[in-house]
């Protein structure tokens, strides 16, 4: 392992970078519901949310229990990508690897977008079946990505941490990582900097922080030197990666570690808590965030997701050359810039109209309701071009009429740390008569959520469609939207139906 430099500039930054590693218990998932479309508002900081219809938000009610749902925003999609990989190879994903919110957030949405930093809020819904249930969708959207990738964003200081252990030799692992890094090198700006760390049983800094201007060939040569070695000491890799990031820390830049691995640790420290604390320390004290790229037919999804959650980042999964090109040419550049820090959402349900509500997924992103406006409590970091969707199954009170819920998002300005909020409400009058009457994008969201629930063998809300029925619905939506990603969804559901014998 290459010894890190120990200079006065970096010694203080490294405090707390001790040993550590990986291995974790799978987190359970709390399943709940789905939704549809509306308009939004965005606004400046507030101690109480501003709403744009039906008057002020209702006060909490003791009747019927908790009326609030609060969570940190999350734009992870790796769980869905990994499930598709497993299905394509003739298997069914382990239920513990299926996170419904990551299925839902894998698809393009049609939400309005704000002009500047922050969010717009969309709330819509549809009645489900003949009973008292409805599906409600809360959609949050950031400003579009600029047409010019260089427009307005600060420079980036990226440290790539690459797993070169023996398991990465299989097709679709290190080969995709190399390809992606070459693509990324061509996309970054001259004033961006790149560091490269590799790890197997030990970690090595292949390339210290290097400005790309005049050095792109040097970076590509370092990428070409990545070769498969021995076992997986993920803790050593992450530790060395954060050390390299601290060495190359740049004021005024977006400082980020990018971990590329199958996250299958088998050497070194196997307790995840220590490495999670190191990641949290670097984020909290130095603003270094973590982006995870998962690869491999066998993949430690739970560990990667926990690491990026603690590091205020998110995860994606790649299994094909096309996906690798998209992640490194689109997704990762999108995450160089930030439009919101510590973003949280809170939905307040009106007890006069809602008897019960259930959120789909987000279990390990839940926040205590009273911490929604406590800005030192960690939220999620979100960049331009992102959407975040939360889906709820809602059981209505008999004869319900009026407001159902008010959704509020709170975030910190990425530069000033000043808090802002935006809110939107939904009333019974704006519910579609059925899911099939809602927009195509709402229907895709509902199908994706039901698909995740089926793979977990745990339905939600008013009805549980068969996999065959979901596949046929997805076929119709793929034709209607002409969206290749919806076509991929339909293919995945058909494959799951075949494997389950649900034909």
N, C-alpha and C positions, 0 to 999 in steps of 0.2 A: 504493500500500500504506500502510495506516495505521501510523504510527510507534508502536512500543510505548513505554509509559511507562518511564523509567529512574530508579527510586527506589532508595534504599539497601536497601529490603526485597527488591527483586526482582533487583538487579544480580548478586548472588552466585548466585542461582538460575539465571540465564540463561547462566552460564559454559558454553561448549561448544555453545551454540545458534548455530552458523554456518550457512552456506549448504547446499543439498543437494537430493537428489532421488531419483529412482526408476528403474527399469529393471533387470531381473534375468534371470539364466539360470534356466530351468525345472529344478526339482530332480527327479531320478529317484525312482522309488518301488520299494521292495523289497517284493515280494508274499510273503504267507505264508498262514496258516490261519484257522480258526474254532472256535466252542465251544458250551457249554450251561449248567447251573445248579447251585448249591450254597449253603451258608450261609457266614457270615462272622464275623469278629471284628474289633474295633477296640481299640486299646490305646495306652498312653502311650509316650513316647520310649524307644528302646532302641538298643543297639549291635548287637544280634542280634535277628532277628525272632522273635516268639512265634507258634507254630502251634497249631492246635487239634485236629489228628488225626495219627496215624501217627508221633508222636515228633518229634524235632528235624529240621530241614532237613538233607538230605544234604550232605556236603562236596563241593567241586568235584572233578571227575574229569579226569585227563589223557586218558583213553580217549575217543575220539569227539569231541574238540575242545571248543569253547566250550559250557558248560552254562548260561550266564546270558543273559538278555535284559533290557536296562535302557533305559527311555525316560521322557521327561517327559510328564506327562498333557496331553491336548489335547482340547478339546471343539468344535473347528471343525466346521462342517457346510456351508460355502459350496460346496465342490467338488460335492457332490451336488445342491444347489439349482441351480447353474449348468448342470450336465449335463442336468437336467430341462428347463431353459429352452431349451437348444440343441436337444434332441430334439423339443420341442414346436414348434419353428420349422422342423423338417424336416432338421436336420443331426445329425451325430455329433460329440460333443465330441473335441477333440484329446486323445490319450492322456496327454500331459504334464499336462493339467489335472485328471485323474482321480486322486484320492487315496482309496484304499480305506477308510482309517479314518474319513474324513468321511462316506462312504456309511453305514458301520456305525453311527456315532454320531448319525445323523439320526433314529433310531427309538426309540420309547419302550421301556424295558426293565422287567422285573418283579423287579429286585433288592430285597432287604431294605435298609432305610435306617437309619442311626444316629439316636440321640436328640439328640446334640449335634453340634458341629463335627467335621470329619474324615470318615472313610469306613468303610463296610462293604465286605467283599471277598467276591465270589462266584466260584467256579471250577466249571465243569461241562464236559461233553464228550460226544461221540458217535462211535462207530465209523463209518468211511466206506468203503463198498464191501466187497469180500470180502478185501481185502489186510490189510496191517499198519498202515494209516493211521487216524488219528482226527482230529477237529476239536475244539479246546479253546477255551473262551471264558473270559476273565478279565473280570469285571465289578466296577466300583467305583462306589459311590453315596454322595452326600452327603445330609444331612438334607433332609426335604421343605421346600418353601417355606412360610412361615407363611400361614395363612388370611388374616390381616390383613397387608397389604403394609407397614404402618408398624411392625409388631411387631419391636422389638429391633434393627433395623439402624441403623448410624451414618448421619449425614447424607451426602449425595452432592454432590460438586462436579464437574459434568460440563461439558466443553468440546466442543461439536459443531463439527466441521470439515467444511464442505459444499462439494463440487465443483460449481461453476456454470459450467464450461467448455461450449463449444458442443456437445460430444457428449452432454451431460446434457439437451439439449432433447428428445430422443426420448421417446416415451411409455414409461412404466415406469422413468423415471430420476428427474429432479428432482421430478416430480409426486408420486412415491411417498415421496421424502425429506420433502417439505413435509407430506404427510399424516401420516407417522410422527412428525414433530416436534410436530405439533399434538396427536396422541394422547399422546405422552410428556409434554407440558406439563400435560395434565390428570391424569396418573398420579402425578407426583412430589409430594413433600411440601412444605409451606411453608418448612421449614428447609433444603431442598435449594437449590443454586445452579446456574445455567446461564450459560454463555458461548457465543457463536455467532460463528464465523469462516467466511468464504467465500473461495474462491480460483478464479481462472481463470488468466490470464497473470500476475496479481499476487494478493496476499492482502489481505484487509481484515477487521478486527474489527468485526462488525456490532453486537454486544452484548457489553460486558465482563461479567465474572462478576456475576450478579444473583440475589439471593434471590427465590424464587418467591412467598413470602408477600406479597400485595398487588401483585404485578407480573406476573401471568400474562398480562394483556392486552398488556403491554409486550413480553413474550417472543413472543407470537403475532404481534404487529405486525412484529417483527424477522424472524420466519420468513416472513411474507408479502412481505417486501422482497427475498427471494432470487430473483434473475432470472438467466437464462442469459447468459453473456458471451462470452469468447474462448477461447483455447487452455488447455491443462492444465499448469500449473506446480505439480505435486504437492508438490515439495520446498518451495516457498514456503508452500503451504497447511499442511503439517505443521509447518514451523518456526514459523509464526504461531500455529498451534493450541497448540503446546507453550509458547510464550511467554505466550499468554493463560491457559493452565492454571497456569503458574507465578505469574502475576499474581494469580490467584484461588485459589492453594493454601490449603487449610484444614487445620489440624491436627485430627486426630481424625475426619476425614471420608474417604470413599472418593473419591480424586481420579482422574478418568478422562478420557481423550480419546476421542471417538467420531468416527471418520473415515468419511464417507459419500461414496463415489466409485465410478466405473467403473474407476479405477486405470489409465487409459490416458494416461500422461505423454507430452507431446510438446514441452514448453518447459522451459528452465532446465537445471539439472544432471541428467544422466541416469545417473549412477553411484549405484546403490542403497546402496553400502557406507556412504557418509557419512550418509545419512539414517537408516540402520539404527543407526549409532552414536549419533546424537542421541536416537533413541527409547530405546535402551538406557541412555543417560546419565540421562534423565528418570526412567526406572523405578528405576534403581539408586540414585540420589541423593535422589529425592523421592517415590518410591512411586507415581508417575503411571503408570497402566496404559492399554492401548490396546484399544478394541473396534472392529472393522471391519464395516461394512455395505456389501456389494457390490451394485451394480445394473448393468443394461445387458446387451444381447445380445452385445456385445463387451465383455469384462471382463478386466482384468489380474489374474487370480486369483493367480498366483504371487507377484507383488509384495505384494498385500494380505496374503496368508498369511505371508510373511516378515516384514512389518512388525509384525503382531500377535503373531507368535511372539516377536520380539525385545522387544516391549512387554508381555509377560506377559498377553496378552489372547487373544481368539479372533475368528473371522470367521463371519458369516452372509451369506446371499445372498437378496435379495428380487426377485421379478419380477411380483408381483400385489398388488392392494390388500389382499387377505386376508393375504398373507404379511407385508406391511408392518405391518398392524395387529397381527399376532401378535408380530413382532419388537419393536415399540416398546411394546406393552402387556404382553408377557410376558417375552420373552428379555432385553431390555435391563434392565428392572427387576430381573430375577433376577441380573443381573451387577453391580448396584449394591453388593450385599453380598458378602462373601467368607467361605468356611468353611475354606479351606486355601490356604496359599501354598507356592510352590516344591515342588509335589507331583510325586513320581516313583514309578514302579513298577519292580519287578525280579522276574522269574520265574526260579526255579532248577529245571532239569529233572534228574530222577534218572537217572544213566547206566545204572542196572541195568534200567530199563524203557524208556527213550527213546533211539532210535538217531539221530534227527534231528528238528529243530524249525525252523519258519519262521514268522516274524511277518508279518502282513498290514499293510503300510503303516508309518506312523510313522517313515519313514526320516530325515526332517529333524528328528525329535524324539529321536533316539538319544542316549544318554549313555554314557560309558565306565563299565563295570561297577564299577570301583574308586571312581567318584565318587558312587555311590548314596547313601552316608551322608556326603558332603562337602556341608554345607548351604550353602556359598557358591556352589555350582554351581547354576545356574538351573534351576528346574522349571516347572510350570504353575500358574496361579491358577484356582481352581474355586469356584463359588458354590453356594448352596442349590438343590436341585431338579435338580442335574445327575447324569448317569450317564456313565461312560467305559468303553468296551469295547475290549478287545484280543483279536484272534483269531489262533490258531495252527493250522497244519497240523503234526501230530506223527506221525512214523513210529515204531512200537513195535518193540522188540526181540522176537525170536521167543519165544513163550511168556511174554511179559511179565506180571508179577503184582506188585501192590503200588503204592507211591506213584509217580505220574507227575511231578508238579511241585508247587512251593510258590510262591504269588504273594504278594508283600509290597508294600504301598504306604507311602511315607514322606512326611510333610508337616510344615510349620511352622504352629503356631497363628497365625492372622492378627493377633492382638493382641500376644501375648507372644513370638512367634518360637520357642517351645519346640517341639522335634521330637517327633513321635509316629509310631507304626507300627501297621499291622494286617496280618494274614496269613491265608491259607487254603490248604489243600492239596487235591489231587485224586488219587484212586487208580483203578486199572484197574477195580475192582469197581463204581465209580460211573459208568462210561461207559454211555450208552445204546447199545442194540444197533445203531441206525442213526440218521441225522439225522431221518428221518421219525417216529421214536419219541420224539424230544426235545420240549421245550415249543414252543409256537407262536412265542414270542419268540426262542428259539434258532434256529428255522428261518428267521425273518425275517432275523436276523443273517447266517446262512449265505447266503441268497439275495442279500442286499445285497452281501456280499463277492464272491460269484461274478459278480454283475453288473458290479461295478467291474473285476474281472479281465478279463471279456469285453470291456469297452470299451477296456481297455488292450491287448487281444489278448495276454494273458499270464496263463495259468491258474496254479493252484497246487495242490499236494497230490495227493490220490489220483485225482481225477476232475475233468473239465471239462464241466459240463452245457451243452447248447446254449441259446441265448437263448430259443428256443421252449419248451424244457423248464422253464427258469427262470420264464418268463411264466406257464405253467400252474400251477407251484408257487405263485407269488405270488398268482394268482387264488384258489386254494384257501385260502391264508392270509388274504387280504383278507376272504373270506366267514367264515372261522372267527373272526377277531379283531374284525370289524366296525370296523376302524380305517381312517379316511379316508387316513391317510398310507401304509398298506400298499396301499390301492387305487391311490394315486398311483404307488407303486413298480411295481405290476403294469402300469399304463398305460405307464410309461416303458420297461419291458422289452419290452412288445409293440411299442412304437414303434421301439425299437432293432432288434428282430427284423425288422420290415418294411423298415427302411432297409438292413439287411444282407442281406436276402433269405433270412433264416433262418426260414422258415415251414415 
